[in-house]
C-alpha cells in the first residue's frame, strides 16, 4: 500500500513538518488480516453503519489482490438499509486538524438482459467502402443516484445509514460520487448535493455503459478505468469545515478541486470525535427490465482496491488570504463595514486612510474575531477609505486591496413598517373587514372586495398601540396599516379567500402574511401607511424605496401580472412603480424621483372586476405624497417583512462619475484639474474625457462655416445623452476680446439635438447651434457647469 502523504501535501496548500497519525492502511488481502468471500463488517475494526446490520461490502479475492466489493450485496437490501460501514477508530475532531485519505477503486454496472442497442457501422479501407457491420449489445443505464459516499461520521451516528437523505446527514461529512444519468456525467460533491467540486464525463473515466459512443464497434464498456481519489477534510474553525479532492483516471486524466466550504455541517461540528465511514446506493430491484418502459434503475457497483487514511493535527492554515467581500453600509454620519470570515485567522484589524491611494493611516482598530465594524461621527458627504487585515500569527497579516471608499450621507427612513423581532406579543391580529362580492358576472367568476375598517375610519386594516399589534417596531411604533384586498374565484369552483391574513410572529422576525385558502383563485392587495407629513419628491432630496418579501406564489399563468410594485398616493391619485419583483427578494428603487409610475385606481366595494394599473409608465412630478406602500397583483400568497421610504442626501451625478475613476473629495471638485491637462473635472465629464489621463481630454466641439443663407454660424458641441446624469451646457459670446463681459445668448439661437456625436460610442449626442452673425466680429465659447 502506498503512502499517500506525499500526494496530499500538494493538495493541502502548505507543506507541514507535523507527523501524520495513520488510521487506515489496507489492501483487503489475507496478509492485511482479511478473510476471503466474507462481509467487510465484522472484520478487523469495520462495523456495520446501519440498524439492519451487515451486508454493505464483501471482501473478494483476499487470497490475491483483495477488494471491498458491493456487488455481492447490492441486490439484497433497499437503499435505506445495510449499505454503510464505518471504521471503529475515534479521531479527535479539533480545529486545525486535517483528515487526508486516498482510495483506489472502479465503478461498474451490469448489462440488463433484453435492454439492447443496435449500431450499424460502415467499414472502409482507405476511402473505399468494404462492408456494413451491424452490432447489437445489451446495455445499462446509470440513473440519477448517489452511488458512493465516503468521509467522516460522528460516533453517535453509528446506528444510522450514511445517507444524505436521512437524519444521519446531521452527523456525516462525506464526499459524494453521484450519477447524472442521461447526461453521461459523474458529479463529485462535498457535504451535500449542492456543493459541487466538479463534473466528469463518462468517457474521461473510460466508461460507456449505454454505448453512446457510436464509433466504438466493440460495444459498451461497463467498468471504468482504475480511479484514484485523494481527498482532504479540514476543520478550519469551530463552525466551518473545508475540503478538496483529486480524481485520477488510470494515472492519466486528473480533476483537482479548490478548497470548498461545507454548506450543512450541522451537529457534526460539535462532536469531540469522528470516524471514517462509507456507503453505496443500490436497490434490490435495480437492473430489472420492463419491456414497455425500459430499465427501472441500474445499480452502479463500487470495487475498492485499497484505502488509506491519516490524521494531522495543529497544522498552519490551509488557506491564507485577506478577508473577502468587504462592504460598507452608510447612513447619517455613519459607516458600517462588514466582511466574510478569513478562515483560521486569529483576528482582524480595521484601518482608515486619508486617501484612496497613498495618504496616511488615520485609524487602526483591532476588532478581534468580529466581522463588522461601525464608525460614527463622520462628516456627511466626505469619502473615507478602509481596509481590513486578517492576522495569521507567525504567518503574517494580509490586508484587503484596493481600499474601500465609503461616503456617509444625511439620510434616514421617512417612515417604515418593519422589520421587527416582535410585533405581536399576545397573538396574531386579524383585520376587521367589510366586504361585498358579485357572483353573476359575465364569465361566472366571483370577485370579492375587502376594505379594512376601524370604527368610522375605513381602510384601516391594523392599528397601532392596542391589542397584540403593539409598538415594538425599531422605529418606535407600529404605524397603522391601511389597505384593501380583492379575491378572484374561477368559474364553477369553490370560493377563494385569504384565509390567512394577519401579522405573523416568527423566530426570525414578524411579517404580514397574506395567503389563500385553496388553488382556485388569486388575490390582489394594496397596503400602505400614511401617518407622516406629506413629502415633495420635487424638492431636490433623494428618495429611495425598499420592500423585503420572503414568500410568493403566482395566482395566474400571466407572470407579467404577478408582481409587487411600490405604490404612492400623490394627493388623492395612486401610482405604482415600473420597477417590480415577481419572486422572493428585495424590491429596491434607488431613485424614486426618476422612477416611472403608472396610474392606479383602487377598488370600491361592489367592484365587478379585479382592478390593476394601466401600463402607461412614465416620469411623474409627485409633489404631495400622502401615503406609500405596495401593490401585489394576482398572487396566492405573500410574506412582507418590511417596506420603507428613505429620504436624504444623495451623491451628485458628478460625484458618481468621479467615483468611477477613484477620484474623491477635493480632487473630485468640479473646478479641479486632476490630471493637469488644462480641463477641470466638470469639462472632462461633459466632454466624455478621462480625468486620470492627461492624453485624453474627450470630444472636441466643432465650428462649421456659415450656413447657406450666410447669416448664421453653425456650431456643434457634444452633450451626454442621459439628462439626469450630465452637467449643464451653454454657449457664451462676446464681440470684442478686449472688453467684456461674456454673455449667455443661447436663448436667442436656434438649437437642435440628435444623432450620435462621432467618437462617443453612443453616449453623447450632437447639439447644433445656429448663431446669428449680427456683429462684425463675434467670439463663441462653450461653458460646462455642474
PyMOL commands that set and color helices and strands:
alter all, ss='L'
color gray80, all
select helices_A, chain A and resi 5-12+30-32+155-157+167-170+181-183+202-205+266-270+393-395+653-659+665-668+681-686+746-748
alter helices_A, ss='H'
color red, helices_A
select strands_A, chain A and resi 21-26+38-39+46-48+58-60+67-69+84-92+98-108+116-125+128-138+146-153+172-179+185-190+196-201+227-235+241-249+253-256+260-261+273-280+289-290+294-295+301-312+327-331+334-338+347-353+361-368+372-375+383-391+397-399+404-407+411-417+433-438+446-454+457-458+460-462+481-489+500-504+511-515+521-529+542-554+564-570+573-581+585-589+596-600+618-619+625-648+702-706+712-720+728-734+743-744+750-756+764-772+779-785
alter strands_A, ss='S'
color yellow, strands_A
deselect
rebuild
show_as cartoon
